[in-house]
């Protein structure tokens, strides 16, 4: 259904016939960490996230999982290898 509160004429999953069903009755603007993300869009009332109605919640415990401007680093696991098992694998 099209939004009639903040993001006029855009598709919104929280819109019902009774109005916006999101907590507070409307979407919240993006936070500073969202600057540069391709999921943020500008409407007449400001900048809003197209993926999340309250972006501050996504940034509360680290990086947002929807953020396109944050590069995620691959973590390399340094596991200890048992030398006895390694030598048996090489012998096969």
Beta strands, then each sheet from edge to edge (+ up, - down):
strand 1: 15-16
strand 2: 19-20
strand 3: 40-43
strand 4: 46-49
sheet 1: 1+ 2-
sheet 2: 3+ 4-
end
